[in-house]
Amino acid sequence: MVNELGLLYIGMVTLLFFFWAYGIVSFVLDLKNIIIPKGRQFLRGRRRIKEQKQQDEEREERERQLY
């Protein structure tokens, strides 16, 4: 028969498992809802800046050719 110390050990391990599982689920949800969208937004912004810079260079080149 299991004594009180064994029941306490099993209870504590079960409790720690639930906190561990909650932490993993929370991390995955943070990745899905916060980190990945912010990364995509960052990359879109960098692409937009690069395209704007390229358009400005092309416009300046056309202006130089006109004068």
Stockholm file with secondary structure:
# STOCKHOLM 1.0

chainA/1-67         MVNELGLLYIGMVTLLFFFWAYGIVSFVLDLKNIIIPKGRQFLRGRRRIKEQKQQDEEREERERQLY
#=GR chainA/1-67 SS CCCHHHHHHHHHHHHHHHHHHHHHHHHHHHIIIIIHHHHHHHHHHHHHHHHHHHHHHHHHHHHHHHC
#=GC SS_cons        CCCHHHHHHHHHHHHHHHHHHHHHHHHHHHIIIIIHHHHHHHHHHHHHHHHHHHHHHHHHHHHHHHC
//
